[in-house]
Structures are given as structure tokens and as C-alpha cells.
Amino acid sequence: MAKDSATSWIILFPVTLAVFLEQGMIKSFSVLLSDIKDQFSTDTWVVGSSISIIVGLGSVIGLAAEPLVRKCGARVGYMICGLVSSIGLIVCSYAPNSLTLLLGMCCIGFLILQDIIAIGIVPDYFDSYFNTAVAIYSCGTGFGITVMPILTQTCLDIYGWRGTCLLLSGICMHSVPFGALIKRSNNYENIRSEKSPTNLSSSYEISTDKDNSLRSHCRNMLKCVFSSPLFTNVPFIAQVLVPAFVCGFTSTGWLIYIVSYASSNGASLRQASVVSTCGGIGLTAVRIVLPLLQQCMTYKQLMYLASLLGTLSLAFTTQFDDFIQMSLMSGLFGISYGILGAELYIATKYVTSEADYLSGVMWIYVINGVAGISTGFFSGWFFDTTGSFTLSFALLAAVHVVAPVSLALEEIFLKVTPSSFTGPTQKDKPVPVILGRLLRKEPRASNSDFSKLIPRPE
């Protein structure tokens, strides 16, 4: 399939659904948090940690995205993840105790693996229209955060949290027919052939023996994942991984706090759900106009703007206790997250090669998962200890400042260090860059030196 063809746009249906489900299910469980806590008589930090498991463990499972795609293909991998997630929600519905509930949530984490697979194959179908494709499927995040809380709260009032989990399971099951829409692209097949496990010995020189045992395959997969050239790519670390950690930490903390904060200020549960939904509305709105913003500003400028808006919204949320004012602050945070989250994938395409894009997306989710796990434990414990929403949101605001600091330090580093890399603008053609090699001016490593080997598509 040729890139940017008419049939390429079909791929956006399963990709958008994956993004919709991944964000929507996390938001749905934040709505169910109060009822689940009462059902099992646990503290806030326990349930908050369980919700973070969806993000954290799912992102760790995301390390299997690239090997799974090479082994089974994107279509089959996508459908398997949706099926496992649906089964996990059924387990949650019938959970007799918190341990079984945790097991079901671990299965729901496969939605994140599904999201990684879907997003990672987008460059195989788009080139000139890549930014537009990112803006379109990114709207799924906004719709997920906007629609799912309202739907979850409505079902919660009628069927209770167990019945709601069954209905959410049915929604996840739609991943199976949508996954059938994924078609193979010629470019994807070429990359898959070059980096397939059967060709690892010729492409990577990982092992010269012909051991076809499961242990050998697992060893080769791990070496392939953790030998990524992205670890020496300074722009990728500063522009993608650090902001990804910030996004994961602050967004998960915001999801945990916002409904409880609105309720503590006298808002009903439905009003509190509306407050959090305003974040999804702001996110959706900015994703719709994002292609226009990308024509006026570079992706770095957009990331700076998003970081500023996010910090301000988190810092001033607790200064307002009115329903309208809290909704506006929620919408402002949604705008910030909408811009910063989408630009991570644009930045990844600019600072990595096409063959490494799926690996880049995979590591975004891994870092995001680490942030989600730390938020679930630390933020819940922090609130239980201080009992103050003001200090809790101030903590999130302080973490959010790290993103622009990382971008600024990287620009300073590039200015004081001799290098031919100046960074792309909105008119530049994306180019793959490994900053370490450019600075040291090292020749390409030979196949015999695996530690310096940087694989590239032929």
C-alpha cells in the first residue's frame, strides 16, 4: 500500500478507537473510584494505585509491542489486546476481593499495548499527511475523556459499578472488528522483514548460533528492545522522554484528584464528573485546531506553550471553588495535555529514523507508565498524609515545570556544543539524528561491535 493513498486513511479508524479506549477506560475508573473504595473498604491510595496499575503495567507490557508486531503482525496483535482487555473488565465485574480486581486491571492494561501498536504503524501509511493524521487520531483522547465519564456515571447510577464494568467490556470488544481494518503496507513489510527475529543474526549480529529454542528467541527479543539507538539520542531524551514522564505524572495525578476535589467543594457526583469532562472538551477542541497551530508554530514552541498552560492550570485550580471556575481550569489543563501529548509523536518522528519510530512510541509509553505508577502511590500517599488538595496540586504543578526546563537545557546544550544539528522547523523535512555520533564524528560501527551498532533500514 502506497503512503498517503486514499486507503491509508482507513487505518485511522482502529488507531482512533485504540486511543479512545486507552484514555477513556482510565477516566472511567477514576469515576468508579469512590464506589470501588466503599465496596472493598480501602484507603484512597490503594484504589489510586490500582488505577495506576492500568497505566503502569500496561506501559511495561508495551515493551512487547515491537516483538509482537514482528511475530504476529499489527492486525492480530491489535485484536488480541482488545480481547484480553475485555476479559479483564469481566473479571473486574465479578471480583469478590481487591486482589481479583487488581488482576482484572492488569488485563485492562493491554489497552495501552494496543494503543502503542496502533500509533506505531501510522508512519507506515502517511508521510506528507503525517501531522494531519496525528491530529485526527489524537482527537480520540479528547472524546474518550469527554464521553466515557458521562457514560460511566450514567451507567453507574443505573447498574452499579459491576454492571458498568460489563458494559465497558462490550465496548472494548469492538477492537476485534476494528482491528480487521488494519492492512499491511509495503514499507511496513520491508522493515518487518529486515528486523524480524529470523534475521537478527544477520542484521544485528546478536547471536551466530542457530538455536531456535524459546530461550534463544526471548534473549534475542530482549537484546533487540534494550539495544535501541534511542538511548544515545539526546534530542529524543530531552524532547520526548522527559515530557512524556511529565505528562504521565501530572495527568494521572489530575485524574485521581479532580473528581474528589470538586466533590469536596460541594459539587454533586454528576457535577464533579462534568468538571473532569471539561478537561476532555478542552483536549478535543485543541486537537481539532492543532493542524492550524502546527502551521503557525514549531512543535517546540507548541510544547513550551502547553507546559506553561498546564503549570498555570494546576497551580490555580485550588484557588477556585465555584463550579464554573473549576470547569474552566479543567478545560485549560485539557488544552495543555492535548497539545503536549500530540507533539510528543511529532517530535519522535523528527528526531528518530522511520525504522525506530515504533520503538520510540514504545519507550514513550514505558516512561509514561513509570510516571503513572509513581503517581498512583506517591500522590495518593501525599494526599492521605497532608489532607490538602492545595499542596497536592502544587506538587503536580512543580513536576510540570520540568518539561520546559528540559527543552531549554537541550537548546543550550546544542548551542554550546559544536554540532551540525540545529533542529527542525515546521518547514524542515524530518531527519533522523543520533546526536552522540554527530558530536564524536564516529564512523558507523562494524557488525562485530554490537555495543556501538546502530541499525538502519537499507
Secondary structure in CASP SS format (residue, H / E / C, confidence):
PFRMAT SS
TARGET T0000
AUTHOR 0000-0000-0000
METHOD secondary structure of the structure
MODEL  1
M C 1.00
A C 1.00
K C 1.00
D C 1.00
S C 1.00
A H 1.00
T H 1.00
S H 1.00
W H 1.00
I H 1.00
I H 1.00
L H 1.00
F H 1.00
P H 1.00
V H 1.00
T H 1.00
L H 1.00
A H 1.00
V H 1.00
F H 1.00
L H 1.00
E H 1.00
Q H 1.00
G H 1.00
M H 1.00
I H 1.00
K H 1.00
S H 1.00
F H 1.00
S H 1.00
V H 1.00
L H 1.00
L H 1.00
S H 1.00
D H 1.00
I H 1.00
K H 1.00
D H 1.00
Q H 1.00
F H 1.00
S C 1.00
T C 1.00
D C 1.00
T H 1.00
W H 1.00
V H 1.00
V H 1.00
G H 1.00
S H 1.00
S H 1.00
I H 1.00
S H 1.00
I H 1.00
I H 1.00
V H 1.00
G H 1.00
L H 1.00
G H 1.00
S H 1.00
V H 1.00
I H 1.00
G H 1.00
L H 1.00
A H 1.00
A H 1.00
E H 1.00
P H 1.00
L H 1.00
V H 1.00
R H 1.00
K H 1.00
C H 1.00
G C 1.00
A H 1.00
R H 1.00
V H 1.00
G H 1.00
Y H 1.00
M H 1.00
I H 1.00
C H 1.00
G H 1.00
L H 1.00
V H 1.00
S H 1.00
S H 1.00
I H 1.00
G H 1.00
L H 1.00
I H 1.00
V H 1.00
C H 1.00
S H 1.00
Y C 1.00
A C 1.00
P C 1.00
N C 1.00
S H 1.00
L H 1.00
T H 1.00
L H 1.00
L H 1.00
L H 1.00
G H 1.00
M H 1.00
C H 1.00
C H 1.00
I H 1.00
G C 1.00
F H 1.00
L H 1.00
I H 1.00
L H 1.00
Q H 1.00
D H 1.00
I H 1.00
I H 1.00
A H 1.00
I H 1.00
G H 1.00
I C 1.00
V H 1.00
P H 1.00
D H 1.00
Y C 1.00
F C 1.00
D C 1.00
S C 1.00
Y C 1.00
F H 1.00
N H 1.00
T H 1.00
A H 1.00
V H 1.00
A H 1.00
I H 1.00
Y H 1.00
S H 1.00
C H 1.00
G H 1.00
T H 1.00
G H 1.00
F H 1.00
G H 1.00
I H 1.00
T H 1.00
V H 1.00
M H 1.00
P H 1.00
I H 1.00
L H 1.00
T H 1.00
Q H 1.00
T H 1.00
C H 1.00
L H 1.00
D H 1.00
I H 1.00
Y H 1.00
G H 1.00
W H 1.00
R H 1.00
G H 1.00
T H 1.00
C H 1.00
L H 1.00
L H 1.00
L H 1.00
S H 1.00
G H 1.00
I H 1.00
C H 1.00
M C 1.00
H C 1.00
S H 1.00
V H 1.00
P H 1.00
F H 1.00
G H 1.00
A C 1.00
L C 1.00
I C 1.00
K C 1.00
R C 1.00
S C 1.00
N H 1.00
N H 1.00
Y H 1.00
E H 1.00
N H 1.00
I H 1.00
R H 1.00
S H 1.00
E H 1.00
K C 1.00
S C 1.00
P H 1.00
T H 1.00
N H 1.00
L H 1.00
S H 1.00
S H 1.00
S H 1.00
Y C 1.00
E C 1.00
I C 1.00
S C 1.00
T C 1.00
D C 1.00
K C 1.00
D C 1.00
N C 1.00
S C 1.00
L H 1.00
R H 1.00
S H 1.00
H H 1.00
C H 1.00
R H 1.00
N H 1.00
M H 1.00
L H 1.00
K H 1.00
C H 1.00
V H 1.00
F H 1.00
S C 1.00
S C 1.00
P H 1.00
L H 1.00
F H 1.00
T H 1.00
N C 1.00
V H 1.00
P H 1.00
F H 1.00
I H 1.00
A H 1.00
Q H 1.00
V H 1.00
L H 1.00
V H 1.00
P H 1.00
A H 1.00
F H 1.00
V H 1.00
C H 1.00
G H 1.00
F H 1.00
T H 1.00
S H 1.00
T H 1.00
G H 1.00
W H 1.00
L H 1.00
I H 1.00
Y H 1.00
I H 1.00
V H 1.00
S H 1.00
Y H 1.00
A H 1.00
S H 1.00
S H 1.00
N C 1.00
G C 1.00
A C 1.00
S C 1.00
L H 1.00
R H 1.00
Q H 1.00
A H 1.00
S H 1.00
V H 1.00
V H 1.00
S H 1.00
T H 1.00
C H 1.00
G H 1.00
G H 1.00
I H 1.00
G H 1.00
L H 1.00
T H 1.00
A H 1.00
V H 1.00
R H 1.00
I H 1.00
V H 1.00
L H 1.00
P H 1.00
L H 1.00
L H 1.00
Q H 1.00
Q H 1.00
C H 1.00
M C 1.00
T C 1.00
Y H 1.00
K H 1.00
Q H 1.00
L H 1.00
M H 1.00
Y H 1.00
L H 1.00
A H 1.00
S H 1.00
L H 1.00
L H 1.00
G H 1.00
T H 1.00
L H 1.00
S H 1.00
L H 1.00
A H 1.00
F H 1.00
T H 1.00
T H 1.00
Q H 1.00
F C 1.00
D C 1.00
D C 1.00
F H 1.00
I H 1.00
Q H 1.00
M H 1.00
S H 1.00
L H 1.00
M H 1.00
S H 1.00
G H 1.00
L H 1.00
F H 1.00
G H 1.00
I H 1.00
S H 1.00
Y H 1.00
G H 1.00
I H 1.00
L H 1.00
G H 1.00
A H 1.00
E H 1.00
L H 1.00
Y H 1.00
I H 1.00
A H 1.00
T H 1.00
K H 1.00
Y H 1.00
V H 1.00
T C 1.00
S C 1.00
E H 1.00
A H 1.00
D H 1.00
Y H 1.00
L H 1.00
S H 1.00
G H 1.00
V H 1.00
M H 1.00
W H 1.00
I H 1.00
Y H 1.00
V H 1.00
I H 1.00
N H 1.00
G H 1.00
V H 1.00
A H 1.00
G H 1.00
I H 1.00
S H 1.00
T H 1.00
G H 1.00
F H 1.00
F H 1.00
S H 1.00
G H 1.00
W H 1.00
F H 1.00
F H 1.00
D H 1.00
T H 1.00
T H 1.00
G C 1.00
S C 1.00
F H 1.00
T H 1.00
L H 1.00
S H 1.00
F H 1.00
A H 1.00
L H 1.00
L H 1.00
A H 1.00
A H 1.00
V H 1.00
H H 1.00
V C 1.00
V H 1.00
A H 1.00
P H 1.00
V H 1.00
S H 1.00
L H 1.00
A H 1.00
L H 1.00
E H 1.00
E H 1.00
I H 1.00
F H 1.00
L H 1.00
K H 1.00
V H 1.00
T C 1.00
P C 1.00
S C 1.00
S C 1.00
F C 1.00
T C 1.00
G C 1.00
P C 1.00
T C 1.00
Q C 1.00
K C 1.00
D C 1.00
K C 1.00
P C 1.00
V C 1.00
P C 1.00
V C 1.00
I C 1.00
L H 1.00
G H 1.00
R H 1.00
L H 1.00
L H 1.00
R H 1.00
K C 1.00
E C 1.00
P C 1.00
R C 1.00
A C 1.00
S C 1.00
N C 1.00
S C 1.00
D C 1.00
F H 1.00
S H 1.00
K H 1.00
L C 1.00
I C 1.00
P C 1.00
R C 1.00
P C 1.00
E C 1.00
END
